[in-house]
Amino acid sequence: MKDRIRRIFAKLGADADALVFVNAASPHLDSSFFYVFDVPSGLFEGCAAVARPDGSLTVLTSPLEEESARQAARRDKDVEVELIRGRDEREKRLTQLMESNDRIALNYHELTHEDYLSIAGAFPEATWVDASSAVRKTRMVKDAIEIERLRRAADIGSEVAREIPSLLRTGITELQLAGEMEYRMARAGASGRSFETIVGFGPHGAEPHFSPQPFPLAAGQSIVCDFGALSQRYVSDITRSYHFGPTDPELKRVHEKVEEAQQAALDQVRPGVAAKEVHLAAARVIDASPWKGLFNHGVGHSIGLAVHDGFAMNPRVEEPLEVGMAVTVEPGIYIAGRGGVRIEDDILVTEKGYEFLTTAPRGYLEVPA
């Protein structure tokens, strides 16, 4: 973890003497806490981590995760673990670890206002530095350990995507299919889901962030499944679209057009290309089709410890791609009242272009009713 901390400070420059990560209560946990402290289990609610420019780290842990924390620290000589009981003891120990007039960097992006006020009260003379940008940019470029974990999460998602057609039957509801998918991810080794599983049948597939309902599947409907596996805190995010029952000629053409748009976007992926160019490549394909204007979101986003972990790929983002970035590419076409098609894959930016992390088939698949 020393290298990760040093990379963050390199982006901060000389602006900070220390960098502090603080967790509130779930779900308000700072995922960057787990970026600098690689611990496999636990919530670490109310805990803190103090990182220094030399790459060392002090973790203030509650008794609930003490054993996991100490085991993780034994694997890394640059990490010290100390036990605290409650916020008052946490703030007291922080004042002992840092000088009252230090330049203290905080990850404002994931820090609650309550915790900021608590820490600020303990350091009335400190200079506060927003480390959000430095942390975000560091996390966007993955190291070898992160890539392996992302690959495992993607393998699980891909395995389940291959199984979905066998689960489809007349009358199964969106909620039931989502439950089956999550069970199969767990059976394949996932520790949880990356986000709320999206399953939309028929007209519901035209809403990109639809929440599954007790709505039954019927012959002739399209199906959109957007889901992801959590593995060692890292995520995958994959979408596959299917058709149930008799062929719908238009939706088949829509699927083929989305696949074409995704490939056009993928063809743009290489180091130095602005993120917006990946989006625009997909948008040009769709806007030249009969479904112009029905692609209503960005073409992708970075992934890592979070599903949206760093930046988006939309027409406004100038940020260039770099080797080691992990991103999704997910164009879609959505026809209100009828259905939608989205194809999403996780990829790794490489020196020569990209590598697929997700590997499930992308082509049009009609499942017999």
RABEL-V841015 format. One record per backbone hydrogen bond with DSSP energy under -1.0 kcal/mol. NH is the residue of the N-H (numbers start at 1). CO is the residue of the C=O. E is the energy in kcal/mol with one decimal. If there is no record, write none. Layout:
NH/CO/E  NH/CO/E
This chain:
5/1/-2.2  6/2/-2.5  7/3/-2.3  8/4/-1.8  9/5/-2.3  10/6/-2.2  11/7/-1.2  12/8/-1.6  13/9/-1.9  15/12/-1.0  17/103/-3.1  18/103/-1.4  19/51/-2.5  20/105/-2.8  21/49/-2.6  23/47/-2.6  24/28/-2.1  28/25/-2.7  29/27/-1.7  33/30/-1.9  36/32/-1.9  37/33/-1.4  39/37/-1.6  46/24/-1.3  47/44/-1.6  48/60/-1.7  49/21/-2.2  50/58/-3.0  51/19/-3.4  52/56/-1.9  55/52/-2.6  57/78/-2.5  58/50/-2.3  59/80/-3.2  60/48/-3.1  61/82/-2.8  65/62/-1.0  69/65/-2.7  70/66/-2.6  71/67/-2.3  72/68/-2.2  73/69/-2.3  74/70/-1.8  76/73/-1.5  79/76/-1.8  80/57/-2.7  82/59/-2.9  84/61/-2.9  90/86/-1.8  91/87/-2.8  92/88/-2.1  93/89/-2.3  94/90/-2.1  95/91/-1.8  97/93/-1.4  98/94/-1.5  102/99/-1.6  104/127/-2.4  105/18/-3.1  106/129/-2.7  108/106/-1.6  110/107/-1.8  116/112/-2.1  117/113/-2.4  118/114/-1.9  119/115/-2.5  120/116/-3.0  121/117/-1.9  126/123/-1.4  127/102/-2.1  129/104/-2.4  131/106/-3.0  135/131/-2.8  136/132/-2.7  137/133/-2.6  138/134/-1.8  139/135/-2.5  140/136/-1.4  142/324/-2.5  147/143/-2.4  148/144/-2.0  149/145/-1.7  150/146/-2.7  151/147/-2.3  152/148/-1.9  153/149/-2.3  154/150/-2.4  155/151/-2.3  156/152/-1.9  157/153/-2.1  158/154/-2.6  159/155/-2.2  160/156/-2.1  161/157/-2.2  162/158/-1.8  164/160/-1.4  166/163/-1.0  167/164/-2.0  171/217/-2.6  172/169/-1.8  174/215/-1.4  175/213/-1.5  177/173/-2.5  178/174/-2.4  179/175/-2.3  180/176/-2.3  181/177/-2.5  182/178/-2.3  183/179/-2.3  184/180/-2.3  185/181/-2.0  186/182/-2.1  187/183/-2.6  188/184/-1.6  189/186/-1.4  190/185/-2.6  191/230/-2.8  194/228/-2.0  198/226/-3.1  200/224/-2.3  202/222/-2.7  204/201/-2.1  205/202/-1.8  206/203/-1.6  207/204/-1.6  210/207/-1.5  215/213/-2.0  217/172/-2.1  220/244/-3.3  221/218/-1.4  223/242/-2.4  224/200/-2.2  225/240/-2.4  226/198/-2.5  227/238/-2.5  230/192/-2.5  231/234/-3.2  234/231/-2.0  235/304/-2.0  236/229/-1.2  238/227/-3.0  239/344/-1.2  240/225/-2.2  242/223/-2.3  243/365/-2.0  244/221/-2.7  245/367/-3.2  252/248/-2.3  253/249/-2.0  254/250/-2.6  255/251/-2.3  256/252/-2.1  257/253/-2.2  258/254/-2.5  259/255/-2.3  260/256/-1.9  261/257/-2.4  262/258/-2.7  263/259/-2.1  264/260/-2.1  265/261/-2.1  266/262/-2.8  267/263/-2.2  268/265/-1.5  269/266/-1.5  272/321/-2.9  273/270/-1.7  275/319/-2.7  276/317/-2.0  277/274/-1.5  279/275/-1.3  280/276/-2.8  281/277/-1.7  282/278/-1.3  283/279/-2.6  284/280/-2.3  285/281/-1.2  286/282/-1.9  287/283/-3.0  288/284/-1.1  289/286/-1.7  292/289/-1.1  294/291/-2.0  299/313/-1.5  302/311/-2.4  303/326/-2.3  304/306/-1.7  309/302/-2.3  313/300/-3.0  317/314/-1.6  321/273/-2.5  324/349/-2.7  325/322/-1.9  327/347/-2.1  328/301/-2.6  329/345/-2.0  330/299/-3.9  333/341/-2.3  334/294/-1.8  335/339/-2.9  338/335/-2.2  339/335/-2.2  341/333/-2.4  343/331/-1.7  344/239/-2.1  345/329/-1.6  347/327/-3.1  348/355/-2.6  349/325/-3.1  350/353/-1.7  355/348/-1.9  357/346/-3.1  358/346/-1.5  367/243/-3.5
